């Protein structure tokens, strides 16, 4: 079969796929003008094909398109204004023309197509010294196909299960659906192959290894419990998670542990740990030096979609709308639910658990000097003592040790004694008297939430109060200052699976398999201890009697908030229901329909391209 290649080979652009700084030179031929067999029949072309399998994944993690489908519409987040209303409230905007749906669908099937090409040409490629050496490379494609199919089956249900590639076998114009069970059978088989054949270490950051395969397989087994045979798949999830946990050093992985000055959880998110993180099992690697990524410097925009209103309301108190540290404040999308801020995280000033403080920014500093006027004091119900107080600007040229790009970075001066603090949004309640005398805007849960429900206030019902509902803590996990390249772009690596999650997989699986509460408590307490400073670890311990699915689900929220897993968590545990959402985050329950909203609509562009669209159906949409 002789077909001219119509796909990019990326032989000389490994860095586009996995953020490598290495380069290579082609020999004499331009491989884009020769047959696929010749291109992929030699090791250089074949490995270029494997590297291209990573490319499209860059359009998920670290970008806006994957935030709403994985985090919105859960117990954790509400939409800001009308942004993200389709996913956050299951409104009519969630339809076959939705852009996020198109990105997820296209990304998954593009990756699967490339992976299938790898598997096809693996049978005839030359240049490897042994079958074992070849298998270790092909295993990357097996992992990435499994990862993409996992996304498909959870987001769209039983759709088209493809095991051949379009350049090799023509597109089927009347595709048939496969069952979710069939999807999982292939996903599990692919990941077993990956576990067996992937190396422990790779030369390039971002290439998948054994720890990634075991981590994803544990996740997959646990998620598979929702389809039946839950005890058996829980057993497999537990065994797989324990293989990784008990042999972490052999797989080049370890948890960060606490000391007297910093919790282990805090260390996970430090910039200096980002590019060689011992806890990251599967990572979207980003080139922060040359911007050699599939979309160049356009990376890490997750942080700006969780910001409060620093552009207008915050600006009245001195914050800037464009900030190297916080991001661009005119891209508001999601804000934390009351349940997340005050039920999941303990709403007290100095908890032993550092995960709220390390997950959220709740102190925002002035960009330039700002004087508190009488008009501000009146509008925000401030005491006369704060009038004429100067909130000092905090911008200064960052030292190289603080910021890789030596950009102007906030919080460099006038911050140690809070002279530059402009907006303070804690998750604990502060008395009105204290707030009135604080020389800054203070917004606590009592200012933004209804006192007796889990809803944000309706400003129309509180005409005598300033409207503060868009002033809230901002999720900051993907925001370490070292890699803040601009007000839009953050060039740190983004973890997709990390070891901390696997401890919670083991805990949940232990409950589902044989209700081993003691084992579950052991895994949960390991994470809880390292969430505190070493001097306060004992305050974090919970008992075996506390262990049940609801507790572990809440513990997953504390540990994994904002990490693109919450929608799957609720779906797996049977909490993606109208009644649960009404209890925890009523806005998400507004239009929720259990008959269709546990899957997403099929993109209209796909339905228009097939001849049996009516028969194929659109998941109830």
N, C-alpha and C positions, 0 to 999 in steps of 0.2 A: 504494500500500500504506500503510494507516494503522494503526500500532501504537503503543500507549502505551509510553513508555520505562520500562524496568525496571532500568536501570543508572544509576549515579551519573554525573552529567555532569562534575563537578569544574571547572565554568567559573570559579567564584570560589575554587577551591581548588587553584590551580596549585602552591602550596607543598606540598600533600600529595603531589604527584607528583615534584616536583623541588626541594623545599626552598627555594622562593622566599619572600621576605618581602614581595613585592608583593601588593597586593589590588585588587579590582575590585568594581564594583557592577552588579547586573543591572538591566536596564530594567524594564518593567512586568510582564512575564510570568514566571510560575513555570514554567521550562522542563521540569520533571519531570512536568508534567501535560499536555503537548502532544505532538503526534506526533513520531516520530523525524525525519521529513522536515523539519519546521519547526525542531526543536531543532538538527539538524546541517546544515541547509541554509543557515544563517547563520554567518558567520565566528566569532563568539564561542562559539556552541555547538560548532562543529566543532573549534575549537582546545581547548575543554574536553575533548572526546572524545580528542584526541591526547594531552593531558596525562594523562588517566586511564590511558593505555597504560603509563605508567611505574610506576604504583602497586604492582602485585603484585611487581615485582622487589625491592621492599624486604624481602620475606620470604625472600630467599636470602642474598646477601652481607651480612655483619654480624650474622647470626642463626645459631642452632645448626643449623637444618634443612639447611643446605647444606655444613656442615663435613664430616660423616661421608661423604656421597656423593662428595665430591671429594678428600678427603685421607686418610680411613681406608682400610684394606685395601690399602695401598701399601707401598713400601719405607721409608716415612718415619715412620710413627706406629703405636703400639700403644694399645689401649684401657686405661683405668684401671678396675680391678675388673671389674664386668660392664657398665659403661656403654659404649654403642656397640658391643657385641659383634657385632651383626648385620653391620654394615659392616666392622668392623675384622678380624673372623675369618671372615666369610661364614657365620655360624652361622644356625640356624633362625629366629632373630629377624628376619632379613632375609626378609620375606614380604609378601604382598599387603596386609596390614593395617598395615605399618610407617608411622609418622607422617611420617617424612622423605620417603618415596616419595610419599605423598599431597600433601605441600606442593609438591614439585617438579612433579609432574604437574599439579596444579591451578593453580599459578602460571603455568606455560608456556601451558596452554590458555586460561586467562583472558586473558592478554596477547595471544595470537594472535587470540582472538575480537574483542577491542577493536580490534586493528590491522586486521583484516578489515573491521570496520565503517567505519573511517577510509577505507579504499580504496574501499568501496562509495559512501559519501556524498561522496567527493571529486569524483565525476562531476557533481554538481549543486549544490555549495556556492557561495554568492555572497559577494562582499565582498573579493575579492582583485584587486589592480591588474593582475596578469599571471599567465599560466600558470606562469611561472618562480617567482613568489612562492608560488603554491599548491604547486607541486612540492617546494619546499624544506621545506614543512611536512609534506606527505605522506611525504616521505623518512624522517622520524622513525619513522613506523609501519612502513615497509619494514625499517628497521634492527632495530627491536624485535621484529618477527615473525621475522626471520632469527635473532636472538639466542635467542629462545625455541625455535625449531625446532632450533637447534644443541644446546641443552640436551636436548631430547626425543630426538633421534636418537642422541646419545651415551649418554644414561642408559638409554633404553628400546629402542633399535634402531628398526626400521621399524614405526611405529605409524600413527596416523591423521593424514594430512596434510590440514589444513583450510585452504581458501582462501575460505570464505564464513563469515558470522557467524550465530549462532543467532537474534538478533532479526530478521534479514532472511530467512534460510532456516531452516526448522525443523530441529531436531536429527535426525540420521540414527540411527534406533534399531538399525540393523544395519551398523555401519561396517566398512569393509574396510581392511586394512593397505596402506600404500605401502612401497616398498623404500627402503632407506637411500640408494641412489643418487638416487631421486626426491626425497627430502628435501634432499639436497645440491644438486641442480639448482635447486630453488626458493630455498634459502638463498643460493646464489651469485648468482642473478638478482636477488634482493632487495637484496643488498649492493652489487652493481654500480649499481643504481638509486640507492642511498644515497650511494655515492661520487660519482656524477655530480651529485646534486641537493642534498645537505646543504650548509649554509654552513660556512665556516671557523670562524666564531665565532657564539655564541648570546648572547642577552641574559641568560639565566638559567643559573646553574651546574647542571650535571647534564643539560641537554639535549644530545643527541648532535650531533656535528659530523663533518666529513669525516675528521678523524684517527681518530675512533672507528670509522668505516666501513672505512677502510683497515686499521686494526689488526685488526678482527674478520675481515675478508676474508682477510688473511694467515694468521691462525690457522685459519680454515676450510679454506683450500686445503691447508695442511699436514696438518691432521687427515684430510682427504679422501684422502690418500695411502694410508691403511690399507685402502682398498676396491679398490685396483688403479689402473692408469695412474699409478703413483707418480712416474715421471719427469716426466710432463706437469704434474701438480698441484704437484710440487715446483718446477718452473719458474715456475708462476703464483704460488706462495707467495713465491718469491724476488723476482720482479718487483714484487709488491705491497708486500712489506716494504721493498724498496729505494726504491720511490716515496716511502714515508713517511720512511725514514731519510735519504735524500739531499735531501729537501725539507722537513725537519722545521720549519724556521723559517717556511716558507710555510703550514704547517698549525698554527702556534701551539704548537709542541712543542719540547722540548729535553731532553737528559740533564743531570742535575746532575753537575758535575765536582768533583774533589777539590782541596783546598788543604792547607796545612801542618798544619792543626788538625782537619780533618774530611774524611772520604771523601765522594765524591759519593753513594755508596749510603746513607750515614747521612743525608744531606740530604733524600733522598726521604721519609724517615719523620719528619722534624722537624715538630712541631706548627705552627710558624709558616709552613711551606710547604704545609700540608695543604689549605687551602681554595682555593688558587690554584696548584696544583702543575703545573709545566711538563712533567712526565713522565706524568701521568695522561691517558690517551686516552679512556677511558670510565669514568665515576665514578658511584657511588651517592652522590648529594649528600644531606647531612643538615643539617637546620636545627638549629643548636646554640643559637640565641637564644630562640626561642619554642616549640621542640619541635613545630613544625607539620609532622609527618611522618605517614605512614599509620598508624603505631602510636605516635605522639606521642614520648615520651621513651624508649620501649623500643627503644633502638638499641645497636649496637656491642657486643653481648655476646660476640663471638668470643673476646676475650681471656681471659675467665674459664674457658673450657672447655679451656685448655691449662695450667692452673696445677698445680704440685705440691701436696702435702698441707701447706699452711700452716695449716690449721685445727686439726690435732692434733699431728702430729710436729713441724711447724715451730713451733707454738705453745709447745711445750716449751722452745724456744730464744728465744721472744719475738715471733714474727711474729703478725699478727692475721688472723682468718678473713674479715674484711670490710675491704677496702682500696681507697681511691680510686685508688691507683697500680696495684695488681695485679689487682683485681677481687674477686669473691666466691669464696672458696676451698672452697666445698662443692658445686661444680658440675663436678667432675673428669670429663674425657672422654678426652682423648688425651695421650699422652706420647711423646717422641721415641724412635725406634728407635736401637739401637747403630750401625747402618749410617749413619743420618743424622748422629749426633753425632760419630762417630769415623772414618768413611770419607768422607762427603761434605764435612764440615768438617774441616780439619786440626787434630788434637788436640794443639796446643801452646799455650803460655801467651801468646805475643805474635806471632801470625802477621801477615804483611803484609795478608792478606785480613781486612777488618773485618766481613764479612757474618755470621759467627757472633755476634759481639758486638752487632751491630745487629739481628739477628733474634731473639735470645733474651735474656731476663732470667736472669742466673745469680747475682745478688747480691740477697738479700732481707733487709730491715732490720727491726729490732725495733720494734714499735708502742709498747711501754712498756719501762721498765727491767726487765732480767732478770738475776738473779744465777746464775752457774753453781754448782750444788751438787755435793757429793761423790756423791750418787746419780746425777746426770746424768753426771758424769765416769766413773763405774763402768759405767753402762749403755751409754755411747757410746765406751768404751775410750779415754778421755782421760787425758793426763798430769796428775799432781797439781798441776802449776804453774798450771793454769787454774781450779782450784777457788777460789771466791769472787771470780772476775773478774766485773765488772759490764758487761753488754752494755747500752749506753745507748739509751733510746727515741729515736726520730728524728722523731716527729710534731711538726709546728709549723704554724701558720696560714700557708698559702701566699700569697705575694705575687701580685698580679694578673697580673704579667708571667709568672708560672710556670703559673698555672692560671686558666682563664677564669672558673670558677665560684667562685673564692676559697674552695675547700673545704679542710678539713684534709688535708694531703698529706704522705705519708711522704718521707723522704730530704731533709728540709730542714735538719736539724741533726744533729750527731754522725755524720756520714757521710764527711766529707772525709778523715779519718784512720782510717776504718773502725771507730770506737768503737761504732757501732750495728749493725754487720754481724752478723746472726744466723744466716743460712744461706747457704752458698756452694756452688754446684753447677757447677763448670767442666766442660768436655768433655775436659780433659787430666788425666792421672793425676798425683797428688801422693803423695809417699812417706808411708808410715804414720807415721813419726816426726814429720814436719812436721805432718801432720793431727792427731796426738795432742796437739800443743802449741798448736794454733790455738784461740783463745778463741771458737769458734763451731762450728756443725755444718758439717762439710765432707763433701760427698758427690761423689765423682768416678766415672768409668765403672767402675773396679775394684770399687766398692762395690755397684753395681746390676746389672752384667752378668756373665754367665758368662765366664770367661777365654778360652775357646776357641771360643765360638759367638756368634751374634748374638741370643741370648735374654737377657731379664731373668732374674735369679736366682730360684730357687724358695726362699723363706725357710725352708721346712721342711728343706731340704738344708744349711742353714747355721745351726744352732741356737745357735752361739756368737757370732754376729754380730747386731747390731741390724738390724731389717727396714727397709731404706731404699729399697725399690724404687719408692716413690711420691714420692721427692725427686729432682727433675730440673730442668733448665733449662726455662723457660716461653716459648713463642712470644709475641713482644710487638709485632709489626709494627703492629697496629691499637690502639695503647695510648699514643700521645703524651700526656704529662701535661696539656698545655694543654686538652684536650677531655675529660678524665676528670670526668664530671658526678656520678657516684656509684660505689659499689662494684660496681654492675651495668652502668651505662650509660656508653658512650663515644660522644661526639657528633662525632667526626671523619668526614670523607668517606672512603669505602672505594673504592680503585681496583679496577676489574674487569679492565681491560686497561691496561698501561703500556708506555712506549716501550722500556724495558729488555728486556722480553719479545720485542719485535719483532726486536731484534738477534739473539736466539737462534733465532727463527723463520728468519731469513735464513741463519744458520750451518747449521742442520739442513737447510734446503732446498738449500743449496749442495752439501752432501754427497750428498743423495738425487738431485739433478738430474744432476750430472756429476762428482761427487767432487772438487769444487774446494776442496781443503784449505786453500789459501792464503787464499781469500776467507773461508772459515769461520773461520780463525784470526784474520783481521782483525776480524771482528765480535765474536768471543769476547774478544779482547784489549782491545777498546774497553771492554767491561764489566768485565773483570778489572782494568784500570788504575784505573778510577774506584771500584773496591771497596777501594782502598788509599789511605792518605795520599799526597799528591803526592811526598813524599820516598822512598816505597817502591814506587812504581809499577813500576819495572823488575823487582822481585822477582816480579811477578805474570804476566809474559809467558810464553806457551806457544808451541810451535812448530807449524808446519803438520802435521808428522808425528803430532802428538797428536790431530788432528781425526778423530773417528769418532762414530757415534751414541751409543756408551756414554759417551764423554767429555762430549758435549754434554748428554746426559740428566743426568749428574751436575752439570754446570754449571747446568742449569735448576733443580736442587734447591738449589744454593747461592744462586741469585738469587731464586727464586720460592717458597721454602718457605712453606707456610701460605696461599698466595694462590689456593687453589681450582682448581689445575690438575693436580696430580700424578697423579690417577687417569687423566685423559685422556692424560697424557704416556706412562704405561706402556701404556695401551691402543693408542695410535698406534704406538709403537715395537715392539710385539710382546712387551713384557716383562710384561704382565698375565697371567702364567702361574704355575702351581704351582711349577715348577722355579726360576724367578727369585725368587719370594717366599721359597722355602725357603732360598735362598742369602743373601738380604738381610734378611728380616724374617720368620722362621719362623712367628710367631704368626699372621700374616696368611694363611699358606698352610694353616692348620689344616684347614679344610673347603673350600678353594677347588676349584671344579669348573669347568674350562674350557668345559664344555658349556653353562653357563648364567650364570656369574658375570661375564661381560663386559658384561652388561646387567642391569637391575633388574627386579623383578616389577612387573606392572601392578597398580595399586590395585584392591582388591576392590570398592570402591564404584563404579568405572567398569564393571567386569565385571557387577555386579549390575544396572546400569542399561541394559544392551544386551540384545538378544534373541539374539545369536549368540556368546555368551561362549565356548562350547566351540570353535566354529570360530575365533574370534579368538585364543584361546590366551593363555598367560601366561609366555612366555619361558622355559619349562622349569621354572618354580617350581610 
